[in-house]
Amino acid sequence: MRKLACLLISIILIGCGGGGGGGGVSTPPPGIYSVTLSWAPNRESGVNSTGGGYQIAISGQPTINVPYTSGPTAPTTTTVSLPPGTYTATVRAYAALDAQGGSSGSLSAPSTPITVNVP
């Protein structure tokens, strides 16, 4: 089975809850922050086709699945809502088929952990 490589490259705090409503834009509840996570794309064809994508692990949170949906590559960003605190985040690429064409699947080693501080 070939190992898939993936690297988490940035985490951006993009907004905070509170404030007024308007325009159909969804905002997190007060005290919850929207955090955008982005990572370098994996170039493996299995990651960028049906059954491929990324798994995001954030300490104390459920694993986030970011699957391939269409186009040339799987998405390389996701936005999560987090309360204030310090978190560790990693990303892993996955593919439906292993390197020999089997159906057991492949999952990369986790990226280097990144610390996320939400004020």
Biopython code that builds the backbone (N, CA, C, O; Angstrom):
import numpy as np
from Bio.PDB.StructureBuilder import StructureBuilder

atoms = [
    (1, "MET", "N", (0.854, -1.173, 0.000)),
    (1, "MET", "CA", (0.000, 0.000, 0.000)),
    (1, "MET", "C", (0.903, 1.240, 0.000)),
    (1, "MET", "O", (1.782, 1.364, 0.853)),
    (2, "ARG", "N", (0.697, 2.129, -0.923)),
    (2, "ARG", "CA", (1.472, 3.358, -1.006)),
    (2, "ARG", "C", (0.983, 4.332, 0.054)),
    (2, "ARG", "O", (-0.221, 4.460, 0.276)),
    (3, "LYS", "N", (1.915, 5.020, 0.711)),
    (3, "LYS", "CA", (1.533, 6.027, 1.703)),
    (3, "LYS", "C", (1.163, 7.317, 1.003)),
    (3, "LYS", "O", (1.799, 7.712, 0.026)),
    (4, "LEU", "N", (0.142, 7.961, 1.501)),
    (4, "LEU", "CA", (-0.283, 9.254, 0.982)),
    (4, "LEU", "C", (0.311, 10.334, 1.858)),
    (4, "LEU", "O", (0.316, 10.213, 3.083)),
    (5, "ALA", "N", (0.810, 11.386, 1.243)),
    (5, "ALA", "CA", (1.410, 12.472, 2.004)),
    (5, "ALA", "C", (0.481, 13.675, 2.032)),
    (5, "ALA", "O", (-0.222, 13.950, 1.059)),
    (6, "CYS", "N", (0.480, 14.383, 3.138)),
    (6, "CYS", "CA", (-0.391, 15.544, 3.275)),
    (6, "CYS", "C", (0.230, 16.493, 4.292)),
    (6, "CYS", "O", (0.877, 16.040, 5.236)),
    (7, "LEU", "N", (0.049, 17.782, 4.123)),
    (7, "LEU", "CA", (0.640, 18.760, 5.014)),
    (7, "LEU", "C", (-0.349, 19.868, 5.322)),
    (7, "LEU", "O", (-0.873, 20.516, 4.415)),
    (8, "LEU", "N", (-0.601, 20.081, 6.601)),
    (8, "LEU", "CA", (-1.449, 21.193, 7.022)),
    (8, "LEU", "C", (-0.613, 22.463, 6.939)),
    (8, "LEU", "O", (0.472, 22.525, 7.516)),
    (9, "ILE", "N", (-1.106, 23.488, 6.221)),
    (9, "ILE", "CA", (-0.265, 24.664, 6.035)),
    (9, "ILE", "C", (-0.774, 25.935, 6.676)),
    (9, "ILE", "O", (0.024, 26.836, 6.932)),
    (10, "SER", "N", (-2.053, 26.054, 6.948)),
    (10, "SER", "CA", (-2.484, 27.304, 7.565)),
    (10, "SER", "C", (-3.806, 27.141, 8.289)),
    (10, "SER", "O", (-4.642, 26.310, 7.936)),
    (11, "ILE", "N", (-3.961, 27.947, 9.295)),
    (11, "ILE", "CA", (-5.199, 28.016, 10.056)),
    (11, "ILE", "C", (-5.508, 29.495, 10.239)),
    (11, "ILE", "O", (-4.664, 30.255, 10.712)),
    (12, "ILE", "N", (-6.710, 29.900, 9.867)),
    (12, "ILE", "CA", (-7.067, 31.318, 9.910)),
    (12, "ILE", "C", (-8.339, 31.511, 10.717)),
    (12, "ILE", "O", (-9.367, 30.905, 10.416)),
    (13, "LEU", "N", (-8.275, 32.342, 11.728)),
    (13, "LEU", "CA", (-9.466, 32.724, 12.484)),
    (13, "LEU", "C", (-10.187, 33.760, 11.638)),
    (13, "LEU", "O", (-9.653, 34.839, 11.384)),
    (14, "ILE", "N", (-11.427, 33.427, 11.189)),
    (14, "ILE", "CA", (-12.076, 34.330, 10.240)),
    (14, "ILE", "C", (-13.247, 35.117, 10.798)),
    (14, "ILE", "O", (-13.772, 35.993, 10.110)),
    (15, "GLY", "N", (-13.664, 34.841, 11.991)),
    (15, "GLY", "CA", (-14.793, 35.611, 12.486)),
    (15, "GLY", "C", (-15.204, 35.144, 13.855)),
    (15, "GLY", "O", (-14.713, 34.134, 14.359)),
    (16, "CYS", "N", (-16.100, 35.882, 14.445)),
    (16, "CYS", "CA", (-16.582, 35.491, 15.753)),
    (16, "CYS", "C", (-18.088, 35.631, 15.792)),
    (16, "CYS", "O", (-18.689, 36.379, 15.020)),
    (17, "GLY", "N", (-18.674, 34.896, 16.706)),
    (17, "GLY", "CA", (-20.121, 34.955, 16.875)),
    (17, "GLY", "C", (-20.524, 36.265, 17.533)),
    (17, "GLY", "O", (-19.682, 37.094, 17.876)),
    (18, "GLY", "N", (-21.792, 36.427, 17.695)),
    (18, "GLY", "CA", (-22.300, 37.669, 18.273)),
    (18, "GLY", "C", (-22.841, 38.521, 17.145)),
    (18, "GLY", "O", (-23.055, 37.987, 16.057)),
    (19, "GLY", "N", (-23.059, 39.725, 17.317)),
    (19, "GLY", "CA", (-23.478, 40.600, 16.232)),
    (19, "GLY", "C", (-24.881, 40.305, 15.743)),
    (19, "GLY", "O", (-25.516, 39.341, 16.171)),
    (20, "GLY", "N", (-25.340, 41.121, 14.871)),
    (20, "GLY", "CA", (-26.706, 41.027, 14.386)),
    (20, "GLY", "C", (-26.868, 40.026, 13.281)),
    (20, "GLY", "O", (-25.892, 39.474, 12.773)),
    (21, "GLY", "N", (-28.098, 39.795, 12.913)),
    (21, "GLY", "CA", (-28.398, 38.887, 11.826)),
    (21, "GLY", "C", (-28.352, 39.623, 10.523)),
    (21, "GLY", "O", (-28.015, 40.805, 10.466)),
    (22, "GLY", "N", (-28.691, 38.919, 9.485)),
    (22, "GLY", "CA", (-28.792, 39.619, 8.221)),
    (22, "GLY", "C", (-28.406, 38.779, 7.043)),
    (22, "GLY", "O", (-27.547, 37.901, 7.123)),
    (23, "GLY", "N", (-29.046, 39.064, 5.969)),
    (23, "GLY", "CA", (-28.659, 38.576, 4.666)),
    (23, "GLY", "C", (-28.564, 37.079, 4.481)),
    (23, "GLY", "O", (-27.974, 36.637, 3.495)),
    (24, "GLY", "N", (-29.110, 36.278, 5.372)),
    (24, "GLY", "CA", (-29.037, 34.842, 5.215)),
    (24, "GLY", "C", (-27.667, 34.262, 5.473)),
    (24, "GLY", "O", (-27.447, 33.077, 5.223)),
    (25, "VAL", "N", (-26.736, 35.063, 5.967)),
    (25, "VAL", "CA", (-25.394, 34.575, 6.266)),
    (25, "VAL", "C", (-25.424, 33.893, 7.615)),
    (25, "VAL", "O", (-25.896, 34.465, 8.597)),
    (26, "SER", "N", (-24.920, 32.664, 7.665)),
    (26, "SER", "CA", (-24.900, 31.907, 8.909)),
    (26, "SER", "C", (-23.682, 32.311, 9.732)),
    (26, "SER", "O", (-22.552, 32.243, 9.248)),
    (27, "THR", "N", (-23.908, 32.726, 10.961)),
    (27, "THR", "CA", (-22.809, 33.049, 11.859)),
    (27, "THR", "C", (-22.908, 32.138, 13.071)),
    (27, "THR", "O", (-24.003, 31.735, 13.461)),
    (28, "PRO", "N", (-21.775, 31.817, 13.663)),
    (28, "PRO", "CA", (-21.793, 30.967, 14.847)),
    (28, "PRO", "C", (-22.472, 31.689, 16.007)),
    (28, "PRO", "O", (-22.574, 32.916, 15.998)),
    (29, "PRO", "N", (-22.936, 30.938, 17.006)),
    (29, "PRO", "CA", (-23.520, 31.577, 18.188)),
    (29, "PRO", "C", (-22.479, 32.406, 18.931)),
    (29, "PRO", "O", (-21.282, 32.239, 18.699)),
    (30, "PRO", "N", (-22.917, 33.302, 19.827)),
    (30, "PRO", "CA", (-21.960, 34.105, 20.596)),
    (30, "PRO", "C", (-20.954, 33.219, 21.314)),
    (30, "PRO", "O", (-21.306, 32.170, 21.854)),
    (31, "GLY", "N", (-19.703, 33.649, 21.313)),
    (31, "GLY", "CA", (-18.644, 32.914, 21.991)),
    (31, "GLY", "C", (-18.066, 31.770, 21.178)),
    (31, "GLY", "O", (-17.176, 31.069, 21.659)),
    (32, "ILE", "N", (-18.547, 31.561, 19.957)),
    (32, "ILE", "CA", (-18.030, 30.529, 19.067)),
    (32, "ILE", "C", (-17.390, 31.225, 17.872)),
    (32, "ILE", "O", (-17.937, 32.195, 17.347)),
    (33, "TYR", "N", (-16.238, 30.734, 17.446)),
    (33, "TYR", "CA", (-15.493, 31.358, 16.356)),
    (33, "TYR", "C", (-15.469, 30.460, 15.132)),
    (33, "TYR", "O", (-15.387, 29.237, 15.255)),
    (34, "SER", "N", (-15.541, 31.061, 13.954)),
    (34, "SER", "CA", (-15.344, 30.336, 12.702)),
    (34, "SER", "C", (-13.854, 30.327, 12.407)),
    (34, "SER", "O", (-13.213, 31.377, 12.362)),
    (35, "VAL", "N", (-13.312, 29.143, 12.208)),
    (35, "VAL", "CA", (-11.888, 28.979, 11.938)),
    (35, "VAL", "C", (-11.756, 28.247, 10.607)),
    (35, "VAL", "O", (-12.316, 27.165, 10.431)),
    (36, "THR", "N", (-11.017, 28.836, 9.673)),
    (36, "THR", "CA", (-10.787, 28.186, 8.387)),
    (36, "THR", "C", (-9.457, 27.452, 8.433)),
    (36, "THR", "O", (-8.427, 28.030, 8.778)),
    (37, "LEU", "N", (-9.493, 26.174, 8.081)),
    (37, "LEU", "CA", (-8.295, 25.348, 8.002)),
    (37, "LEU", "C", (-7.998, 25.107, 6.531)),
    (37, "LEU", "O", (-8.910, 24.802, 5.762)),
    (38, "SER", "N", (-6.761, 25.237, 6.131)),
    (38, "SER", "CA", (-6.387, 24.927, 4.751)),
    (38, "SER", "C", (-5.075, 24.162, 4.760)),
    (38, "SER", "O", (-4.277, 24.290, 5.689)),
    (39, "TRP", "N", (-4.860, 23.378, 3.735)),
    (39, "TRP", "CA", (-3.679, 22.516, 3.687)),
    (39, "TRP", "C", (-3.228, 22.367, 2.246)),
    (39, "TRP", "O", (-3.977, 22.638, 1.307)),
    (40, "ALA", "N", (-1.979, 21.926, 2.093)),
    (40, "ALA", "CA", (-1.424, 21.683, 0.764)),
    (40, "ALA", "C", (-2.144, 20.492, 0.145)),
    (40, "ALA", "O", (-2.415, 19.511, 0.836)),
    (41, "PRO", "N", (-2.456, 20.563, -1.144)),
    (41, "PRO", "CA", (-3.165, 19.451, -1.780)),
    (41, "PRO", "C", (-2.270, 18.226, -1.931)),
    (41, "PRO", "O", (-1.056, 18.342, -2.098)),
    (42, "ASN", "N", (-2.883, 17.070, -1.871)),
    (42, "ASN", "CA", (-2.207, 15.820, -2.158)),
    (42, "ASN", "C", (-2.433, 15.541, -3.639)),
    (42, "ASN", "O", (-3.563, 15.663, -4.112)),
    (43, "ARG", "N", (-1.414, 15.178, -4.374)),
    (43, "ARG", "CA", (-1.516, 14.996, -5.823)),
    (43, "ARG", "C", (-1.872, 13.561, -6.239)),
    (43, "ARG", "O", (-2.013, 13.291, -7.431)),
    (44, "GLU", "N", (-2.018, 12.643, -5.287)),
    (44, "GLU", "CA", (-2.377, 11.265, -5.616)),
    (44, "GLU", "C", (-3.742, 11.241, -6.307)),
    (44, "GLU", "O", (-4.670, 11.921, -5.870)),
    (45, "SER", "N", (-3.865, 10.469, -7.376)),
    (45, "SER", "CA", (-5.132, 10.418, -8.115)),
    (45, "SER", "C", (-6.263, 9.858, -7.261)),
    (45, "SER", "O", (-7.408, 10.282, -7.418)),
    (46, "GLY", "N", (-5.977, 8.922, -6.363)),
    (46, "GLY", "CA", (-7.016, 8.345, -5.516)),
    (46, "GLY", "C", (-7.622, 9.346, -4.553)),
    (46, "GLY", "O", (-8.800, 9.241, -4.212)),
    (47, "VAL", "N", (-6.837, 10.313, -4.112)),
    (47, "VAL", "CA", (-7.335, 11.356, -3.208)),
    (47, "VAL", "C", (-8.272, 12.286, -3.964)),
    (47, "VAL", "O", (-9.252, 12.785, -3.411)),
    (48, "ASN", "N", (-7.959, 12.511, -5.232)),
    (48, "ASN", "CA", (-8.690, 13.473, -6.052)),
    (48, "ASN", "C", (-9.682, 12.804, -6.995)),
    (48, "ASN", "O", (-9.861, 13.238, -8.133)),
    (49, "SER", "N", (-10.322, 11.750, -6.515)),
    (49, "SER", "CA", (-11.358, 11.061, -7.275)),
    (49, "SER", "C", (-12.372, 10.480, -6.295)),
    (49, "SER", "O", (-12.172, 10.530, -5.081)),
    (50, "THR", "N", (-13.452, 9.933, -6.825)),
    (50, "THR", "CA", (-14.514, 9.383, -5.986)),
    (50, "THR", "C", (-13.938, 8.420, -4.957)),
    (50, "THR", "O", (-13.154, 7.533, -5.293)),
    (51, "GLY", "N", (-14.328, 8.601, -3.717)),
    (51, "GLY", "CA", (-13.834, 7.776, -2.621)),
    (51, "GLY", "C", (-12.607, 8.349, -1.942)),
    (51, "GLY", "O", (-12.134, 7.786, -0.955)),
    (52, "GLY", "N", (-12.078, 9.460, -2.448)),
    (52, "GLY", "CA", (-10.904, 10.099, -1.857)),
    (52, "GLY", "C", (-11.270, 11.369, -1.125)),
    (52, "GLY", "O", (-12.427, 11.790, -1.130)),
    (53, "GLY", "N", (-10.274, 11.983, -0.493)),
    (53, "GLY", "CA", (-10.477, 13.241, 0.214)),
    (53, "GLY", "C", (-9.532, 13.369, 1.381)),
    (53, "GLY", "O", (-8.420, 12.844, 1.354)),
    (54, "TYR", "N", (-9.979, 14.074, 2.414)),
    (54, "TYR", "CA", (-9.158, 14.359, 3.583)),
    (54, "TYR", "C", (-9.956, 14.154, 4.864)),
    (54, "TYR", "O", (-11.175, 14.320, 4.889)),
    (55, "GLN", "N", (-9.246, 13.792, 5.922)),
    (55, "GLN", "CA", (-9.824, 13.737, 7.259)),
    (55, "GLN", "C", (-9.082, 14.759, 8.112)),
    (55, "GLN", "O", (-7.851, 14.798, 8.115)),
    (56, "ILE", "N", (-9.830, 15.581, 8.831)),
    (56, "ILE", "CA", (-9.252, 16.589, 9.700)),
    (56, "ILE", "C", (-9.542, 16.170, 11.139)),
    (56, "ILE", "O", (-10.691, 15.916, 11.500)),
    (57, "ALA", "N", (-8.506, 16.101, 11.947)),
    (57, "ALA", "CA", (-8.669, 15.778, 13.367)),
    (57, "ALA", "C", (-8.318, 17.019, 14.177)),
    (57, "ALA", "O", (-7.235, 17.585, 14.024)),
    (58, "ILE", "N", (-9.234, 17.436, 15.034)),
    (58, "ILE", "CA", (-9.022, 18.574, 15.927)),
    (58, "ILE", "C", (-9.287, 18.051, 17.329)),
    (58, "ILE", "O", (-10.347, 17.488, 17.603)),
    (59, "SER", "N", (-8.316, 18.242, 18.213)),
    (59, "SER", "CA", (-8.444, 17.691, 19.562)),
    (59, "SER", "C", (-9.772, 18.081, 20.203)),
    (59, "SER", "O", (-10.184, 19.240, 20.164)),
    (60, "GLY", "N", (-10.433, 17.079, 20.795)),
    (60, "GLY", "CA", (-11.689, 17.316, 21.490)),
    (60, "GLY", "C", (-12.894, 17.494, 20.586)),
    (60, "GLY", "O", (-13.989, 17.774, 21.075)),
    (61, "GLN", "N", (-12.720, 17.338, 19.269)),
    (61, "GLN", "CA", (-13.809, 17.538, 18.303)),
    (61, "GLN", "C", (-13.982, 16.267, 17.471)),
    (61, "GLN", "O", (-13.043, 15.482, 17.338)),
    (62, "PRO", "N", (-15.174, 16.061, 16.912)),
    (62, "PRO", "CA", (-15.343, 14.914, 16.003)),
    (62, "PRO", "C", (-14.463, 15.084, 14.760)),
    (62, "PRO", "O", (-14.192, 16.206, 14.333)),
    (63, "THR", "N", (-14.024, 13.966, 14.188)),
    (63, "THR", "CA", (-13.241, 14.004, 12.954)),
    (63, "THR", "C", (-14.095, 14.595, 11.833)),
    (63, "THR", "O", (-15.279, 14.284, 11.709)),
    (64, "ILE", "N", (-13.480, 15.444, 11.027)),
    (64, "ILE", "CA", (-14.162, 16.096, 9.920)),
    (64, "ILE", "C", (-13.747, 15.397, 8.628)),
    (64, "ILE", "O", (-12.557, 15.229, 8.365)),
    (65, "ASN", "N", (-14.709, 14.998, 7.839)),
    (65, "ASN", "CA", (-14.447, 14.379, 6.555)),
    (65, "ASN", "C", (-14.637, 15.425, 5.463)),
    (65, "ASN", "O", (-15.688, 16.062, 5.387)),
    (66, "VAL", "N", (-13.623, 15.605, 4.616)),
    (66, "VAL", "CA", (-13.708, 16.536, 3.489)),
    (66, "VAL", "C", (-13.508, 15.700, 2.227)),
    (66, "VAL", "O", (-12.383, 15.556, 1.749)),
    (67, "PRO", "N", (-14.598, 15.148, 1.683)),
    (67, "PRO", "CA", (-14.468, 14.244, 0.538)),
    (67, "PRO", "C", (-14.306, 14.967, -0.787)),
    (67, "PRO", "O", (-14.697, 16.123, -0.949)),
    (68, "TYR", "N", (-13.714, 14.242, -1.730)),
    (68, "TYR", "CA", (-13.698, 14.700, -3.115)),
    (68, "TYR", "C", (-15.150, 14.712, -3.589)),
    (68, "TYR", "O", (-15.902, 13.779, -3.304)),
    (69, "THR", "N", (-15.550, 15.764, -4.311)),
    (69, "THR", "CA", (-16.909, 15.809, -4.852)),
    (69, "THR", "C", (-16.910, 15.910, -6.374)),
    (69, "THR", "O", (-17.676, 15.206, -7.033)),
    (70, "SER", "N", (-16.073, 16.766, -6.942)),
    (70, "SER", "CA", (-15.977, 16.897, -8.392)),
    (70, "SER", "C", (-14.806, 17.811, -8.719)),
    (70, "SER", "O", (-14.213, 18.422, -7.830)),
    (71, "GLY", "N", (-14.484, 17.899, -9.987)),
    (71, "GLY", "CA", (-13.411, 18.781, -10.423)),
    (71, "GLY", "C", (-12.064, 18.095, -10.382)),
    (71, "GLY", "O", (-11.981, 16.885, -10.171)),
    (72, "PRO", "N", (-11.006, 18.868, -10.583)),
    (72, "PRO", "CA", (-9.676, 18.279, -10.679)),
    (72, "PRO", "C", (-9.086, 17.813, -9.338)),
    (72, "PRO", "O", (-8.240, 16.919, -9.317)),
    (73, "THR", "N", (-9.524, 18.411, -8.220)),
    (73, "THR", "CA", (-8.940, 18.036, -6.931)),
    (73, "THR", "C", (-9.988, 18.047, -5.821)),
    (73, "THR", "O", (-11.039, 18.678, -5.939)),
    (74, "ALA", "N", (-9.677, 17.342, -4.755)),
    (74, "ALA", "CA", (-10.503, 17.386, -3.545)),
    (74, "ALA", "C", (-10.320, 18.754, -2.889)),
    (74, "ALA", "O", (-9.269, 19.376, -3.048)),
    (75, "PRO", "N", (-11.328, 19.233, -2.153)),
    (75, "PRO", "CA", (-11.189, 20.533, -1.472)),
    (75, "PRO", "C", (-10.006, 20.519, -0.502)),
    (75, "PRO", "O", (-9.700, 19.489, 0.099)),
    (76, "THR", "N", (-9.349, 21.659, -0.355)),
    (76, "THR", "CA", (-8.224, 21.772, 0.578)),
    (76, "THR", "C", (-8.471, 22.830, 1.641)),
    (76, "THR", "O", (-7.523, 23.352, 2.228)),
    (77, "THR", "N", (-9.727, 23.147, 1.892)),
    (77, "THR", "CA", (-10.088, 24.042, 2.992)),
    (77, "THR", "C", (-11.394, 23.557, 3.608)),
    (77, "THR", "O", (-12.205, 22.903, 2.952)),
    (78, "THR", "N", (-11.578, 23.887, 4.865)),
    (78, "THR", "CA", (-12.839, 23.659, 5.543)),
    (78, "THR", "C", (-12.958, 24.689, 6.656)),
    (78, "THR", "O", (-11.948, 25.164, 7.174)),
    (79, "THR", "N", (-14.168, 25.032, 7.019)),
    (79, "THR", "CA", (-14.406, 25.974, 8.108)),
    (79, "THR", "C", (-15.113, 25.247, 9.231)),
    (79, "THR", "O", (-16.087, 24.527, 9.008)),
    (80, "VAL", "N", (-14.612, 25.442, 10.447)),
    (80, "VAL", "CA", (-15.198, 24.811, 11.632)),
    (80, "VAL", "C", (-15.556, 25.884, 12.640)),
    (80, "VAL", "O", (-14.985, 26.974, 12.626)),
    (81, "SER", "N", (-16.499, 25.576, 13.514)),
    (81, "SER", "CA", (-16.878, 26.483, 14.597)),
    (81, "SER", "C", (-16.300, 25.937, 15.893)),
    (81, "SER", "O", (-16.539, 24.784, 16.252)),
    (82, "LEU", "N", (-15.535, 26.776, 16.595)),
    (82, "LEU", "CA", (-14.879, 26.342, 17.828)),
    (82, "LEU", "C", (-15.086, 27.363, 18.939)),
    (82, "LEU", "O", (-15.059, 28.568, 18.690)),
    (83, "PRO", "N", (-15.291, 26.888, 20.157)),
    (83, "PRO", "CA", (-15.304, 27.801, 21.299)),
    (83, "PRO", "C", (-13.869, 28.184, 21.654)),
    (83, "PRO", "O", (-12.929, 27.542, 21.186)),
    (84, "PRO", "N", (-13.689, 29.221, 22.474)),
    (84, "PRO", "CA", (-12.338, 29.595, 22.874)),
    (84, "PRO", "C", (-11.600, 28.414, 23.495)),
    (84, "PRO", "O", (-12.191, 27.602, 24.206)),
    (85, "GLY", "N", (-10.312, 28.332, 23.217)),
    (85, "GLY", "CA", (-9.483, 27.258, 23.759)),
    (85, "GLY", "C", (-8.283, 27.024, 22.865)),
    (85, "GLY", "O", (-8.098, 27.705, 21.856)),
    (86, "THR", "N", (-7.475, 26.056, 23.245)),
    (86, "THR", "CA", (-6.301, 25.671, 22.467)),
    (86, "THR", "C", (-6.535, 24.268, 21.937)),
    (86, "THR", "O", (-6.900, 23.365, 22.690)),
    (87, "TYR", "N", (-6.326, 24.087, 20.647)),
    (87, "TYR", "CA", (-6.587, 22.831, 19.963)),
    (87, "TYR", "C", (-5.357, 22.406, 19.178)),
    (87, "TYR", "O", (-4.503, 23.228, 18.845)),
    (88, "THR", "N", (-5.276, 21.119, 18.886)),
    (88, "THR", "CA", (-4.266, 20.586, 17.989)),
    (88, "THR", "C", (-4.996, 20.026, 16.780)),
    (88, "THR", "O", (-5.968, 19.286, 16.929)),
    (89, "ALA", "N", (-4.534, 20.372, 15.582)),
    (89, "ALA", "CA", (-5.176, 19.912, 14.351)),
    (89, "ALA", "C", (-4.174, 19.180, 13.477)),
    (89, "ALA", "O", (-3.012, 19.571, 13.374)),
    (90, "THR", "N", (-4.650, 18.100, 12.844)),
    (90, "THR", "CA", (-3.862, 17.377, 11.849)),
    (90, "THR", "C", (-4.773, 17.043, 10.671)),
    (90, "THR", "O", (-5.997, 17.030, 10.802)),
    (91, "VAL", "N", (-4.165, 16.775, 9.532)),
    (91, "VAL", "CA", (-4.917, 16.380, 8.339)),
    (91, "VAL", "C", (-4.296, 15.107, 7.774)),
    (91, "VAL", "O", (-3.080, 14.917, 7.822)),
    (92, "ARG", "N", (-5.156, 14.237, 7.237)),
    (92, "ARG", "CA", (-4.728, 13.009, 6.572)),
    (92, "ARG", "C", (-5.456, 12.911, 5.239)),
    (92, "ARG", "O", (-6.641, 13.232, 5.151)),
    (93, "ALA", "N", (-4.760, 12.474, 4.214)),
    (93, "ALA", "CA", (-5.389, 12.216, 2.919)),
    (93, "ALA", "C", (-5.832, 10.766, 2.893)),
    (93, "ALA", "O", (-5.222, 9.906, 3.528)),
    (94, "TYR", "N", (-6.913, 10.500, 2.143)),
    (94, "TYR", "CA", (-7.330, 9.112, 1.982)),
    (94, "TYR", "C", (-7.765, 8.855, 0.551)),
    (94, "TYR", "O", (-8.136, 9.770, -0.184)),
    (95, "ALA", "N", (-7.709, 7.590, 0.179)),
    (95, "ALA", "CA", (-8.128, 7.152, -1.149)),
    (95, "ALA", "C", (-8.896, 5.853, -1.015)),
    (95, "ALA", "O", (-8.648, 5.075, -0.094)),
    (96, "ALA", "N", (-9.824, 5.612, -1.923)),
    (96, "ALA", "CA", (-10.646, 4.408, -1.879)),
    (96, "ALA", "C", (-9.839, 3.162, -2.231)),
    (96, "ALA", "O", (-10.123, 2.080, -1.717)),
    (97, "LEU", "N", (-8.846, 3.297, -3.093)),
    (97, "LEU", "CA", (-8.075, 2.139, -3.538)),
    (97, "LEU", "C", (-6.654, 2.212, -3.047)),
    (97, "LEU", "O", (-6.077, 3.295, -2.943)),
    (98, "ASP", "N", (-6.082, 1.056, -2.744)),
    (98, "ASP", "CA", (-4.670, 1.046, -2.394)),
    (98, "ASP", "C", (-3.839, 1.053, -3.678)),
    (98, "ASP", "O", (-4.395, 0.998, -4.774)),
    (99, "ALA", "N", (-2.530, 1.121, -3.552)),
    (99, "ALA", "CA", (-1.652, 1.267, -4.711)),
    (99, "ALA", "C", (-1.741, 0.080, -5.674)),
    (99, "ALA", "O", (-1.473, 0.242, -6.865)),
    (100, "GLN", "N", (-2.108, -1.094, -5.193)),
    (100, "GLN", "CA", (-2.222, -2.269, -6.051)),
    (100, "GLN", "C", (-3.621, -2.403, -6.660)),
    (100, "GLN", "O", (-3.892, -3.392, -7.341)),
    (101, "GLY", "N", (-4.502, -1.449, -6.437)),
    (101, "GLY", "CA", (-5.835, -1.476, -7.020)),
    (101, "GLY", "C", (-6.856, -2.215, -6.186)),
    (101, "GLY", "O", (-7.975, -2.445, -6.646)),
    (102, "GLY", "N", (-6.500, -2.593, -4.969)),
    (102, "GLY", "CA", (-7.439, -3.267, -4.086)),
    (102, "GLY", "C", (-8.437, -2.295, -3.489)),
    (102, "GLY", "O", (-8.379, -1.092, -3.745)),
    (103, "SER", "N", (-9.347, -2.822, -2.696)),
    (103, "SER", "CA", (-10.375, -1.949, -2.126)),
    (103, "SER", "C", (-10.196, -1.718, -0.632)),
    (103, "SER", "O", (-11.125, -1.265, 0.037)),
    (104, "SER", "N", (-9.018, -2.022, -0.099)),
    (104, "SER", "CA", (-8.812, -1.850, 1.342)),
    (104, "SER", "C", (-8.651, -0.390, 1.729)),
    (104, "SER", "O", (-8.838, -0.033, 2.892)),
    (105, "GLY", "N", (-8.309, 0.450, 0.774)),
    (105, "GLY", "CA", (-8.175, 1.874, 1.053)),
    (105, "GLY", "C", (-6.798, 2.244, 1.559)),
    (105, "GLY", "O", (-6.048, 1.391, 2.033)),
    (106, "SER", "N", (-6.473, 3.510, 1.458)),
    (106, "SER", "CA", (-5.197, 4.047, 1.908)),
    (106, "SER", "C", (-5.463, 5.286, 2.737)),
    (106, "SER", "O", (-6.380, 6.053, 2.447)),
    (107, "LEU", "N", (-4.674, 5.475, 3.749)),
    (107, "LEU", "CA", (-4.784, 6.649, 4.603)),
    (107, "LEU", "C", (-3.370, 7.116, 4.911)),
    (107, "LEU", "O", (-2.543, 6.328, 5.370)),
    (108, "SER", "N", (-3.087, 8.381, 4.667)),
    (108, "SER", "CA", (-1.745, 8.907, 4.921)),
    (108, "SER", "C", (-1.481, 8.991, 6.413)),
    (108, "SER", "O", (-2.398, 8.928, 7.232)),
    (109, "ALA", "N", (-0.223, 9.133, 6.741)),
    (109, "ALA", "CA", (0.131, 9.460, 8.123)),
    (109, "ALA", "C", (-0.390, 10.870, 8.397)),
    (109, "ALA", "O", (-0.529, 11.665, 7.468)),
    (110, "PRO", "N", (-0.677, 11.189, 9.657)),
    (110, "PRO", "CA", (-1.146, 12.553, 9.939)),
    (110, "PRO", "C", (-0.055, 13.582, 9.670)),
    (110, "PRO", "O", (1.137, 13.297, 9.788)),
    (111, "SER", "N", (-0.488, 14.771, 9.310)),
    (111, "SER", "CA", (0.434, 15.879, 9.120)),
    (111, "SER", "C", (1.082, 16.233, 10.449)),
    (111, "SER", "O", (0.696, 15.712, 11.495)),
    (112, "THR", "N", (2.046, 17.099, 10.405)),
    (112, "THR", "CA", (2.615, 17.650, 11.623)),
    (112, "THR", "C", (1.502, 18.392, 12.352)),
    (112, "THR", "O", (0.794, 19.188, 11.734)),
    (113, "PRO", "N", (1.328, 18.152, 13.651)),
    (113, "PRO", "CA", (0.249, 18.848, 14.388)),
    (113, "PRO", "C", (0.468, 20.365, 14.401)),
    (113, "PRO", "O", (1.591, 20.850, 14.543)),
    (114, "ILE", "N", (-0.610, 21.074, 14.251)),
    (114, "ILE", "CA", (-0.612, 22.533, 14.311)),
    (114, "ILE", "C", (-1.459, 22.929, 15.524)),
    (114, "ILE", "O", (-2.538, 22.377, 15.739)),
    (115, "THR", "N", (-0.970, 23.881, 16.308)),
    (115, "THR", "CA", (-1.718, 24.375, 17.454)),
    (115, "THR", "C", (-2.622, 25.525, 17.020)),
    (115, "THR", "O", (-2.181, 26.460, 16.352)),
    (116, "VAL", "N", (-3.887, 25.442, 17.406)),
    (116, "VAL", "CA", (-4.871, 26.468, 17.077)),
    (116, "VAL", "C", (-5.283, 27.108, 18.394)),
    (116, "VAL", "O", (-5.808, 26.430, 19.277)),
    (117, "ASN", "N", (-5.051, 28.405, 18.533)),
    (117, "ASN", "CA", (-5.473, 29.153, 19.725)),
    (117, "ASN", "C", (-6.673, 30.019, 19.347)),
    (117, "ASN", "O", (-6.558, 30.948, 18.548)),
    (118, "VAL", "N", (-7.829, 29.697, 19.937)),
    (118, "VAL", "CA", (-9.031, 30.481, 19.691)),
    (118, "VAL", "C", (-9.226, 31.354, 20.920)),
    (118, "VAL", "O", (-9.390, 30.832, 22.023)),
    (119, "PRO", "N", (-9.211, 32.687, 20.750)),
    (119, "PRO", "CA", (-9.255, 33.587, 21.909)),
    (119, "PRO", "C", (-10.544, 33.489, 22.709)),
    (119, "PRO", "O", (-10.706, 34.193, 23.706)),
]
sb = StructureBuilder()
sb.init_structure("model")
sb.init_model(0)
sb.init_chain("A")
sb.init_seg("    ")
for serial, (resi, resn, name, xyz) in enumerate(atoms, 1):
    if name == "N":
        sb.init_residue(resn, " ", resi, " ")
    sb.init_atom(name, np.array(xyz, "f"), 0.0, 1.0, " ", f" {name:<3s}", serial, name[0])
structure = sb.get_structure()
